[in-house]
Amino acid sequence: MLRRDLLKGIAVATVVQGMSFPGLRALADAMPGFRRVRPGDAAWPSAASWRTLNDAVGGNLLDVKALFAPCDPNPKNAACGDILKNMRNPFYLGDQVGGTQVSGWWKAWTPAPSVYAVKARHAGDVAAAVNFARDNKLRLVVKGTGHSYLGTSNAPDSLLVWTHFMRDIEMHDSFVGQGCEGKVAPVPAVTTGAGNVWIDLYNAVTTIGGRYVQGGGCADVGVAGLVQSGGFGSFSKGFGTAAASLLEAEIVTADGQVRIANACTNPDLFWALKGGGGGSWGVVTKLTLRTHDLPEHFGAAWGTIKAKSDDAFRKLLARFMAFYADNLFNAHWGEQVIVAPGNAFKISMVCQGLDSQQVKAAWKPFYDWIAESSQDFVIAEELEARATAARHWWDVEGNPSMIPDKRPGAPKYHGWWEGDQDQVGMYLHGYESLWLPATLLDKNRQPELVNALFEASRYKPVMLHLNKGIAGAPPDAIAATQDTATNPAVAEAFTLVIIADGERPAYPGMPTAKIDEDASRRDARLIDLATAELFKIVPNAGSYVSESNYFNPRWQDAYWGSNYARLKAVKAKYDPDGLFFVHHGVGTEGWSADGFTKVA
């Protein structure tokens, strides 16, 4: 597809080493001192220019307003009431061009609408938006659902490429990527538009198709964003990351070209898309993911135990970590346990490939030990374990663990896990994550691990996401994950620890919303103190890019480790002028925090 100058109506192409890049003006613009334009600047595109873009995208240029704009000045009008009614529904928030699924982060970022958005229907619309933004020095931002803790799909004074309505899904019995004919064996796969969320794929691939695709645990997370960030789901210990399942992507790069990226065509870009961070490489418009044989059963174990003393709690943690290392550190088990203040221990784990009898047998030794230790423990929530038919795992109707989207016209299969409800619209006070290596499960190091978890839990709940480390997975899943851009530490980690807190929604313009400054300051401090206890045993721990500390000072190493230099080279090749900017994205060191000014 030729890059088209939307203002002058002429084709412009400069070929450099076999690639089409912007001309000398753009290269000069990328020098230190280059500044993108904002509304009110003399160089801001004219109304006629915006009309030209609107024509180029079939009338799908939208004037963006803040999510709660209808509440000003009258918070009692029907439109405002509709937002208040639906703001805890993640699918509703994803359907709003000005919506974000987190309402902000204390001292970090605040939701702010783009000036305009292109409601993209296909790659051609995306290319038109990319060319317009580049040629007019605009800040460009990409959003599917807006499900970003770090606010990476949100930027004021920008042009938004909104991929939310690119929703086609196609199943393949035997897929071979473009240019890979005769080089790789065909495999079952699914091709999805960039606007789908994981419940869309689980419905098509599992509920209807009887197969499995490795995706996210949160049903409403966007497929494209999760894959580009690496992507963990409940069953990653069995199947690896979502990025490891990527076979091919269609992407519009900074020069406006629509490219195919796979193992045979643009393989460097393909590798970067597998965990190199969403919004940094271009606009992904389509993805093809490997599908897997569906296990007969998915299962779960859950309950909450409270220890009657600190000593008893230490004993509980020691018993569980030994139990996990001996019985659950394998391809079957994932999700999380929480070690919390007040000496509480919450189990919320899931499994694949085990029937109810096997699930119950796996947990019986631990549950029996708790029951026999009533002098030390109280069962605050009944300890249970069982399995169900995997094909119906994501059924919404009749499933008390899922909340249905009850809006008129919503797909019947759209629902979100009850356990994810508190995240919807949440205002974050602080957040930290770090991978813990499997060497901590060695018997001689378990006391060190237990002590760190105990000390950290004096400050804040410590969530061990046992599916978000790939150690313990089958060799092929580990190998596939190692062939992604994600920090190599993920292959050696048995868990991702997350310590975070926040409050109920506090969107700008939301009636009665008031941020609790004292609680924000206190929580941020306590999160730092809790994570400091874990950094004592893993001082240079890696961190998961999508679930991480906004203020991480060593983000390059934490997110990508030894892969970062290679990622910077890919960035320089496909986006040499930094059109695609996200907070702490690859190659952003030389830009101002808002992505508007080149400073180095």
C-alpha positions in Angstrom: 0.0 0.0 0.0 1.5 3.4 -1.0 1.9 6.0 1.7 -0.4 8.9 0.8 0.0 12.5 1.8 -3.6 13.3 2.8 -3.1 17.1 2.6 -1.6 17.4 -0.8 -3.0 14.3 -2.4 0.3 13.0 -3.8 2.2 9.8 -3.1 5.5 10.2 -1.4 8.0 7.5 -0.8 11.6 7.4 0.2 13.3 4.1 0.0 16.0 3.4 2.5 17.6 -0.1 2.6 14.6 -1.7 1.1 12.1 0.1 3.4 9.8 3.1 2.9 10.4 5.9 5.4 9.3 9.5 5.7 11.4 12.0 3.9 14.3 14.2 5.0 12.0 16.7 6.7 10.8 13.9 9.1 14.3 12.8 9.7 15.3 16.3 10.6 12.2 16.6 12.8 13.4 13.7 14.9 16.5 15.6 16.0 16.6 17.0 19.6 14.2 19.9 19.9 11.6 18.4 17.6 8.1 19.0 19.1 4.8 17.5 18.1 2.0 20.0 17.6 -1.0 20.6 19.9 -4.4 22.3 19.3 -3.8 26.0 19.2 -0.3 25.7 17.6 0.1 27.4 14.3 1.0 24.0 12.7 -2.1 22.2 14.0 -4.0 20.8 11.0 -6.8 23.0 9.6 -10.4 22.0 9.6 -10.1 21.2 5.9 -7.2 18.9 6.6 -9.3 17.0 9.2 -12.1 16.8 6.7 -9.7 15.2 4.2 -8.8 12.6 6.8 -12.4 12.0 7.5 -13.1 11.3 3.9 -10.1 9.0 3.7 -11.5 6.8 6.5 -15.1 6.7 5.2 -16.5 9.2 7.6 -15.1 7.5 10.7 -13.2 10.4 12.2 -14.7 11.0 15.7 -14.6 14.1 17.9 -13.6 12.6 21.2 -15.0 13.7 24.5 -14.1 12.7 28.1 -16.0 9.7 29.4 -18.0 11.9 31.9 -18.4 14.9 29.6 -22.2 14.4 29.5 -22.3 15.1 33.3 -21.1 18.7 32.8 -22.9 20.9 33.7 -26.0 18.7 34.6 -25.1 15.5 36.4 -28.8 14.5 36.6 -29.3 14.2 32.9 -30.0 10.8 31.3 -26.7 10.5 29.5 -24.8 11.0 32.7 -27.0 8.5 34.5 -26.3 5.9 31.8 -22.5 6.3 32.4 -22.9 6.0 36.2 -25.0 2.9 35.7 -22.5 1.2 33.5 -19.1 2.4 34.6 -18.4 -0.9 36.5 -19.0 -2.8 33.3 -15.7 -3.3 31.4 -17.4 -4.0 28.1 -19.2 -0.7 28.4 -16.0 1.2 29.1 -14.3 -0.5 26.1 -17.2 0.6 23.9 -16.6 4.3 24.7 -14.0 6.1 22.6 -13.1 8.2 25.6 -13.2 5.3 28.0 -10.3 3.8 30.0 -10.7 0.7 32.2 -8.6 2.3 35.0 -9.6 5.8 36.2 -6.0 6.9 36.8 -3.0 6.5 39.0 -1.9 8.8 41.8 0.9 11.1 40.7 1.2 9.1 37.4 -1.5 9.7 34.9 -5.1 10.9 34.5 -7.5 9.9 31.8 -7.7 12.6 29.1 -9.4 12.3 25.7 -7.7 12.5 22.4 -8.9 15.4 20.2 -10.0 13.1 17.4 -10.1 9.3 16.8 -10.2 7.2 13.7 -12.7 4.4 14.2 -10.7 1.9 12.1 -12.5 -0.7 10.1 -9.5 -2.2 8.3 -5.8 -1.7 7.8 -6.4 1.0 5.1 -8.1 3.2 7.7 -5.2 2.7 10.1 -2.7 3.6 7.4 -4.5 6.8 6.6 -4.4 7.8 10.3 -0.7 6.9 10.7 0.3 8.9 7.6 -1.8 11.9 8.7 -0.3 11.8 12.2 3.3 11.5 10.9 3.0 14.2 8.3 1.3 16.6 10.6 3.6 16.0 13.6 0.8 14.7 15.8 1.0 12.7 18.9 -0.5 9.3 18.0 -2.0 6.8 20.4 -3.5 3.3 19.8 -6.4 1.8 21.7 -8.4 -1.4 21.5 -10.2 -1.6 24.8 -8.3 0.9 26.9 -7.4 -1.9 29.4 -4.0 -0.5 30.5 -2.9 0.1 34.0 -0.1 2.4 32.8 -2.4 4.6 30.6 -0.6 3.6 27.4 -3.7 3.9 25.3 -4.5 7.4 26.6 -2.9 10.7 25.6 -4.3 14.3 25.6 -4.0 16.5 22.5 -3.5 13.4 20.3 -5.0 11.5 17.4 -6.3 8.1 18.5 -6.4 5.0 16.3 -9.3 3.0 17.7 -9.2 -0.7 16.6 -12.1 -1.8 18.8 -14.4 -2.6 16.0 -12.1 -4.8 14.0 -13.7 -8.0 15.2 -13.6 -10.7 12.5 -12.6 -14.2 13.6 -11.6 -17.1 11.3 -10.7 -20.6 12.4 -8.0 -22.6 10.5 -7.5 -26.4 10.4 -4.0 -26.0 9.0 -2.4 -22.5 8.9 0.9 -21.6 7.2 2.1 -18.0 7.4 2.8 -15.9 4.4 6.2 -16.7 2.9 6.5 -19.8 5.1 5.1 -22.3 2.6 7.3 -25.4 2.5 9.3 -24.1 5.4 7.1 -24.8 8.4 4.4 -27.4 9.1 0.8 -26.3 9.0 -0.9 -26.0 12.4 -4.5 -25.3 13.7 -4.9 -21.6 14.3 -7.3 -18.8 14.7 -7.1 -15.4 13.0 -8.6 -12.4 14.9 -9.1 -8.8 14.3 -7.3 -6.5 16.7 -10.5 -5.3 18.3 -11.5 -8.6 19.9 -11.2 -9.3 23.6 -10.4 -12.8 24.9 -13.9 -13.8 25.7 -14.6 -13.4 22.0 -11.9 -15.9 21.2 -12.7 -18.3 24.0 -16.3 -18.4 22.8 -15.2 -19.1 19.1 -12.3 -21.4 19.8 -13.4 -23.3 22.9 -17.1 -23.1 23.5 -18.0 -23.5 19.8 -14.8 -24.9 18.3 -13.8 -27.3 21.0 -10.1 -26.2 21.0 -8.0 -24.0 23.2 -6.2 -20.7 22.5 -3.7 -19.4 25.1 -5.0 -16.0 26.1 -5.6 -13.7 29.1 -7.2 -14.5 32.4 -9.3 -11.4 32.3 -12.1 -12.0 29.8 -12.3 -8.4 28.7 -8.7 -7.7 27.9 -7.8 -6.9 24.3 -6.2 -9.7 22.3 -3.7 -7.5 20.5 -2.5 -5.6 23.5 -2.0 -8.8 25.6 0.0 -10.6 22.9 2.3 -7.6 22.3 3.0 -7.4 26.0 3.8 -11.1 26.4 0.4 -12.2 27.8 -0.4 -14.6 30.6 -3.6 -16.6 31.2 -4.8 -19.0 33.8 -3.2 -22.0 32.0 0.1 -20.5 30.9 2.0 -23.1 33.0 0.6 -25.6 30.5 0.7 -23.7 27.2 3.2 -20.8 27.6 2.4 -17.1 27.0 0.0 -15.7 24.5 3.0 -14.2 22.6 4.5 -17.6 22.2 1.4 -18.7 20.3 1.6 -15.9 17.8 2.1 -17.2 14.2 1.5 -14.1 12.2 0.5 -10.4 12.5 -0.7 -7.8 10.1 0.6 -4.4 11.2 0.8 -0.8 9.9 4.2 0.6 10.6 5.3 4.2 11.0 5.8 4.7 7.2 2.2 3.8 6.6 3.0 0.4 5.1 0.7 -2.6 5.8 3.1 -5.4 6.6 2.9 -9.1 7.4 5.2 -10.2 10.2 5.9 -13.9 10.9 8.8 -16.3 11.2 9.6 -16.0 7.5 8.5 -12.4 6.6 9.9 -9.5 8.6 11.0 -12.0 11.3 12.7 -9.2 13.4 9.5 -7.3 13.7 7.6 -10.5 14.4 9.9 -11.2 17.3 9.5 -7.7 18.7 5.7 -8.0 18.6 5.9 -11.1 20.8 6.3 -9.3 24.1 8.1 -6.1 23.1 5.2 -4.0 24.4 2.0 -2.8 22.9 1.9 0.5 21.0 5.6 0.7 20.2 5.9 -1.0 16.8 3.0 0.1 14.8 -0.8 -0.6 14.8 -1.5 -4.3 14.8 -4.7 -4.9 12.8 -4.9 -8.7 12.7 -3.3 -11.6 14.5 -3.1 -15.4 13.9 -2.6 -17.6 17.0 -1.9 -21.3 17.3 -4.7 -23.3 18.9 -4.2 -26.4 21.0 -6.1 -29.6 21.8 -8.6 -28.8 24.5 -8.1 -30.6 27.8 -11.2 -32.5 28.9 -11.4 -30.7 32.2 -10.5 -27.3 33.8 -10.7 -27.1 37.5 -10.2 -25.0 40.6 -9.2 -25.0 44.3 -10.2 -22.2 46.6 -10.7 -21.1 50.2 -9.3 -18.8 52.9 -7.3 -19.7 56.0 -6.6 -17.4 58.9 -3.7 -18.1 61.3 -4.2 -17.4 65.0 -0.7 -16.1 65.5 2.4 -14.9 63.6 4.2 -18.1 64.4 1.2 -20.2 63.0 1.2 -18.0 59.9 4.9 -18.6 59.3 4.2 -22.3 59.7 1.3 -22.1 57.2 3.4 -20.4 54.6 6.2 -22.9 55.0 3.8 -25.8 54.7 2.2 -24.4 51.6 5.4 -23.5 49.8 6.7 -27.0 50.4 3.4 -28.4 49.3 3.4 -26.3 46.1 6.9 -27.3 45.2 6.2 -31.0 45.6 2.7 -31.2 44.2 1.5 -28.2 42.2 4.7 -26.8 40.5 3.8 -28.4 37.2 1.9 -27.8 33.9 -1.5 -28.3 35.5 -1.7 -25.5 38.1 -1.9 -21.8 37.8 -3.6 -18.6 39.1 -2.9 -17.3 42.6 -2.6 -17.4 46.3 -2.6 -14.2 48.5 -0.6 -13.7 51.6 -2.3 -10.9 53.5 -2.1 -8.7 56.6 -4.0 -10.2 59.5 -2.3 -13.5 58.8 -4.8 -14.5 56.1 -4.0 -16.9 53.3 -6.4 -17.0 50.3 -6.3 -19.7 47.6 -7.7 -19.0 44.1 -6.0 -21.5 41.9 -7.1 -23.2 38.7 -5.9 -26.2 36.7 -6.1 -27.9 33.3 -6.1 -31.6 32.4 -7.3 -33.0 35.8 -10.7 -34.4 36.6 -12.5 -33.7 39.9 -11.1 -36.8 41.6 -7.5 -35.9 40.6 -8.1 -32.3 41.7 -9.4 -33.3 45.1 -6.6 -35.8 45.6 -4.0 -33.2 44.8 -5.2 -30.9 47.6 -6.2 -33.5 50.2 -2.8 -33.6 52.0 -2.8 -29.8 52.5 -6.5 -29.5 53.4 -6.2 -32.4 55.8 -3.2 -30.8 57.5 -5.2 -27.6 58.0 -8.2 -29.5 59.4 -5.9 -31.3 61.9 -4.4 -28.0 63.0 -7.5 -26.2 64.4 -5.4 -24.9 67.3 -3.5 -22.8 64.8 -6.0 -22.0 62.0 -9.5 -20.9 61.3 -11.1 -21.7 58.0 -12.6 -18.3 57.0 -13.8 -19.5 53.6 -14.5 -23.2 53.0 -11.7 -25.1 51.3 -12.9 -26.6 48.1 -11.5 -28.3 44.9 -13.2 -29.7 41.8 -13.2 -29.7 38.0 -15.7 -29.2 35.2 -15.9 -29.7 31.5 -13.3 -27.4 29.9 -15.6 -26.6 26.9 -18.0 -24.8 29.3 -15.4 -22.9 31.4 -16.3 -19.6 29.8 -20.1 -20.1 29.8 -21.8 -17.0 31.3 -25.3 -18.3 31.8 -25.7 -20.2 35.0 -22.1 -19.5 36.1 -22.0 -17.7 39.5 -18.4 -16.8 39.0 -19.1 -14.7 35.9 -21.0 -11.4 35.7 -23.0 -11.0 32.4 -23.1 -7.9 30.3 -26.8 -7.3 30.5 -26.9 -4.3 28.2 -29.5 -4.6 25.3 -27.8 -6.1 22.3 -24.7 -7.4 24.1 -23.5 -10.8 23.0 -24.9 -13.5 25.3 -21.3 -14.9 25.9 -20.0 -11.5 27.1 -19.2 -11.7 30.8 -16.3 -11.0 33.2 -15.0 -12.9 36.2 -16.4 -11.8 39.5 -12.9 -11.8 40.9 -11.9 -9.0 38.4 -14.8 -6.7 39.3 -12.7 -4.5 41.7 -10.3 -3.7 38.8 -13.0 -2.1 36.7 -12.6 1.7 36.9 -10.2 1.4 39.8 -8.1 4.4 40.7 -4.6 3.1 41.5 -2.6 4.3 44.5 0.5 2.2 43.6 1.5 -1.0 41.9 4.6 -3.2 41.8 5.4 -6.6 40.3 8.5 -8.8 40.3 9.3 -12.3 39.1 10.6 -14.8 41.7 13.0 -17.5 40.4 12.2 -21.2 40.9 15.4 -21.6 42.7 13.5 -20.2 45.7 11.5 -23.4 45.8 14.6 -25.4 46.6 14.3 -26.8 50.1 17.3 -25.0 51.4 15.9 -21.6 50.1 12.2 -22.1 51.1 12.8 -20.5 54.6 14.2 -17.4 52.9 11.2 -17.2 50.6 8.7 -17.8 53.5 10.4 -15.1 55.6 10.2 -12.5 52.8 6.6 -13.3 52.1 5.7 -13.0 55.8 7.6 -9.7 56.2 6.0 -8.2 53.1 2.5 -9.2 54.2 2.9 -7.0 57.3 2.4 -4.0 55.0 0.1 -5.1 52.1 -1.5 -8.2 50.5 1.1 -10.1 48.5 -0.4 -11.8 45.4 1.6 -14.8 44.0 0.4 -15.2 40.4 1.7 -18.7 39.9 0.6 -18.8 36.2 2.7 -15.7 35.4 6.1 -17.5 35.5 6.8 -20.2 33.0 9.2 -22.4 35.2 7.5 -25.7 35.7 5.8 -25.7 32.2 6.5 -28.4 29.6 9.8 -28.0 27.7 8.0 -27.0 24.4 6.1 -24.2 26.2 9.3 -22.9 27.8 11.2 -23.0 24.5 8.4 -21.1 22.7 8.3 -18.5 25.4 12.1 -18.1 25.2 11.6 -17.3 21.5 9.8 -14.1 22.5 10.9 -10.6 23.5 9.7 -11.0 27.1 12.4 -10.8 29.7 14.2 -14.2 29.7 13.7 -14.2 33.5 10.1 -15.4 32.9 11.3 -18.8 31.9 13.1 -19.2 35.2 10.3 -17.7 37.4 7.7 -19.8 39.2 5.5 -16.8 40.0 4.9 -13.1 39.4 4.4 -11.3 42.7 2.0 -8.3 42.5 1.5 -5.8 45.3 -1.0 -3.1 44.5 -3.9 -1.0 46.0 -6.3 1.7 45.1 -9.8 2.9 45.5 -13.1 3.0 43.7 -13.5 4.8 40.3 -12.4 8.5 40.3 -12.7 9.5 36.6 -12.3 13.2 35.8 -15.7 14.9 35.7 -17.4 12.1 37.6 -20.0 13.5 40.0 -18.9 13.2 43.6 -15.6 11.6 42.7 -12.8 12.6 45.1 -9.4 11.1 45.3 -8.3 10.2 48.8 -4.9 11.8 48.9 -4.0 10.5 52.3 -4.9 6.9 51.4 -3.0 7.2 48.1 0.2 8.5 49.8 -0.1 5.8 52.6 -0.7 2.9 50.2 2.1 3.9 47.8 4.5 3.9 50.8 3.3 0.6 52.1 3.6 -1.0 48.7 7.2 0.2 48.5 7.9 -1.3 52.0 6.3 -4.6 51.1 8.2 -5.0 47.8 11.5 -4.0 49.5 11.2 -7.2 51.5 11.1 -9.2 48.3 13.9 -7.3 46.6 16.1 -8.3 49.5 16.0 -11.9 48.1 15.8 -11.0 44.4 17.5 -7.6 44.1 17.4 -7.3 40.3 14.1 -9.0 39.7 12.4 -8.7 36.4 8.9 -7.2 36.1 5.9 -7.8 33.7 5.5 -4.8 31.4 1.7 -4.7 31.5 1.4 -5.1 35.3 4.2 -3.1 36.8 5.3 0.0 38.6 4.7 3.2 36.5 7.8 4.7 38.2 10.2 1.8 37.8 13.6 3.5 37.3 15.2 0.4 35.7 12.3 -0.4 33.4 14.4 -1.4 30.4 16.2 -4.2 32.3 13.1 -5.1 34.4 10.8 -5.5 31.4 13.1 -7.0 28.8 16.5 -7.8 30.4 19.1 -8.9 27.8 16.5 -8.6 25.0 16.4 -4.8 25.2 19.3 -4.0 22.9 17.9 -6.2 20.2 14.5 -4.5 20.6 16.0 -1.0 20.3 17.5 -2.1 17.0 14.1 -3.3 15.7 12.6 0.0 16.9 15.2 2.0 15.0 14.5 0.1 11.8 10.7 0.3 11.7 10.1 3.5 13.6 13.3 5.6 13.4 11.5 8.9 14.3 9.6 7.6 17.3 6.0 8.1 16.0 4.8 5.3 18.3 5.4 6.4 21.9 4.1 4.8 25.1 5.3 5.3 28.7 8.4 3.3 29.2 8.2 1.8 25.7 11.2 0.6 23.8 13.3 3.6 22.5 11.5 6.3 24.5 14.5 7.4 26.6 15.1 10.5 24.4 11.6 11.8 24.7 9.8 14.0 27.2 7.4 12.1 29.5 4.4 13.0 27.5 5.9 12.0 24.2 5.7 15.4 22.6 9.3 16.6 22.6 12.5 15.0 21.5 15.0 15.9 24.2 18.1 13.8 23.3 
